Every structure is written in structure tokens, then in C-alpha cells.
Amino acid sequence: MNTINHALALRIEELLKEKRMTRYRLAMNSGVTHSTLKNIIHETVKDNLLSTTILIAGGFDMTVSEFLDSPLFLEENLNI
């Protein structure tokens, strides 16, 4: 079971590899600062805002629905 923060970090890392993108490029594409992305990936952010997730999805050229369309975010895989 993952926390939502852990699932978000895993999804970002998964998409970075899949799209062969650096964190820096994602920051530039999304408008989310590199330090914020680093904090999300290292799970030092306690509560991630939906608005930040929407920006990150846009940085991957995805809708938030596409970004969240992963087994990582299924309720049975999350510790809520």
C-alpha cells in the first residue's frame, strides 16, 4: 500500500523515464519549480495540491485524468 504522496512520486519518476525527460525539463514545461518537484519526488511535501498535480500533468503534455490513470492511484493500492 502506498500513500498518495508516494504514488505521486512514483508516477512522476515513471513518466520521466517513459518520456526520457529530466526533472529540469518537467519544471520548465509545467511551471512548477525544480525545488518543488524535488520535494514531491523525495516526499518531503506533506500535502500535494491538486493544482500542482494538474500543472505537472500538463508538463508531461497530459490531462490530469491521463496522469492519474495508473494502478498506483487505485483505492485498493492506496493507504488513505
C-alpha positions as a Markdown table, in Angstrom:
| # | Residue | x | y | z |
|---|---|---|---|---|
| 1 | Met | 0.0 | 0.0 | 0.0 |
| 2 | Asn | 1.2 | 3.4 | -0.9 |
| 3 | Thr | 0.4 | 6.8 | 0.4 |
| 4 | Ile | -0.9 | 9.3 | -2.1 |
| 5 | Asn | 2.4 | 11.2 | -1.9 |
| 6 | His | 4.4 | 8.1 | -2.6 |
| 7 | Ala | 2.1 | 7.2 | -5.5 |
| 8 | Leu | 2.6 | 10.7 | -6.9 |
| 9 | Ala | 6.4 | 10.5 | -6.6 |
| 10 | Leu | 6.4 | 7.0 | -8.3 |
| 11 | Arg | 4.2 | 8.2 | -11.1 |
| 12 | Ile | 6.4 | 11.2 | -11.8 |
| 13 | Glu | 9.5 | 9.0 | -11.9 |
| 14 | Glu | 7.7 | 6.5 | -14.1 |
| 15 | Leu | 6.7 | 9.2 | -16.6 |
| 16 | Leu | 10.1 | 10.9 | -16.5 |
| 17 | Lys | 11.7 | 7.6 | -17.6 |
| 18 | Glu | 9.0 | 6.7 | -20.1 |
| 19 | Lys | 9.2 | 10.2 | -21.8 |
| 20 | Arg | 13.0 | 10.4 | -21.4 |
| 21 | Met | 12.6 | 13.7 | -19.6 |
| 22 | Thr | 14.7 | 15.3 | -16.9 |
| 23 | Arg | 13.2 | 16.9 | -13.8 |
| 24 | Tyr | 14.5 | 20.2 | -15.1 |
| 25 | Arg | 12.6 | 19.9 | -18.4 |
| 26 | Leu | 9.5 | 18.9 | -16.5 |
| 27 | Ala | 9.9 | 22.0 | -14.3 |
| 28 | Met | 10.3 | 24.2 | -17.4 |
| 29 | Asn | 7.3 | 22.6 | -19.1 |
| 30 | Ser | 5.0 | 22.6 | -16.1 |
| 31 | Gly | 5.8 | 25.9 | -14.4 |
| 32 | Val | 6.4 | 24.0 | -11.1 |
| 33 | Thr | 9.8 | 24.9 | -9.7 |
| 34 | His | 12.5 | 22.4 | -9.7 |
| 35 | Ser | 12.8 | 22.5 | -5.9 |
| 36 | Thr | 9.1 | 21.8 | -5.6 |
| 37 | Leu | 9.4 | 18.8 | -7.9 |
| 38 | Lys | 12.4 | 17.6 | -5.9 |
| 39 | Asn | 10.4 | 17.9 | -2.7 |
| 40 | Ile | 7.5 | 15.9 | -4.2 |
| 41 | Ile | 9.7 | 13.2 | -5.5 |
| 42 | His | 11.6 | 12.9 | -2.2 |
| 43 | Glu | 8.3 | 13.0 | -0.4 |
| 44 | Thr | 9.2 | 16.0 | 1.9 |
| 45 | Val | 5.9 | 17.7 | 0.9 |
| 46 | Lys | 3.1 | 16.6 | 3.3 |
| 47 | Asp | 0.1 | 17.6 | 1.2 |
| 48 | Asn | 0.3 | 18.0 | -2.5 |
| 49 | Leu | -2.1 | 20.4 | -4.1 |
| 50 | Leu | -4.4 | 19.3 | -6.9 |
| 51 | Ser | -3.4 | 22.4 | -8.8 |
| 52 | Thr | 0.3 | 21.3 | -8.6 |
| 53 | Thr | -0.6 | 17.9 | -9.9 |
| 54 | Ile | -2.6 | 19.5 | -12.8 |
| 55 | Leu | 0.5 | 21.6 | -13.7 |
| 56 | Ile | 2.8 | 18.5 | -13.5 |
| 57 | Ala | 0.4 | 16.6 | -15.8 |
| 58 | Gly | 0.5 | 19.5 | -18.2 |
| 59 | Gly | 4.2 | 19.4 | -18.1 |
| 60 | Phe | 4.0 | 15.8 | -19.4 |
| 61 | Asp | 1.6 | 17.1 | -22.1 |
| 62 | Met | -1.2 | 15.0 | -20.4 |
| 63 | Thr | -4.5 | 15.8 | -18.8 |
| 64 | Val | -4.8 | 15.2 | -15.1 |
| 65 | Ser | -7.1 | 12.3 | -15.9 |
| 66 | Glu | -4.4 | 10.7 | -18.0 |
| 67 | Phe | -1.8 | 11.3 | -15.3 |
| 68 | Leu | -3.9 | 9.7 | -12.7 |
| 69 | Asp | -4.9 | 6.8 | -14.9 |
| 70 | Ser | -2.4 | 4.4 | -13.3 |
| 71 | Pro | -2.8 | 1.4 | -11.0 |
| 72 | Leu | -0.8 | 3.5 | -8.5 |
| 73 | Phe | -3.9 | 5.6 | -7.8 |
| 74 | Leu | -6.5 | 2.8 | -7.4 |
| 75 | Glu | -8.1 | 3.0 | -4.0 |
| 76 | Glu | -7.2 | -0.6 | -3.2 |
| 77 | Asn | -3.5 | 0.3 | -3.8 |
| 78 | Leu | -3.5 | 3.4 | -1.5 |
| 79 | Asn | -3.4 | 3.8 | 2.2 |
| 80 | Ile | -5.8 | 6.7 | 2.7 |
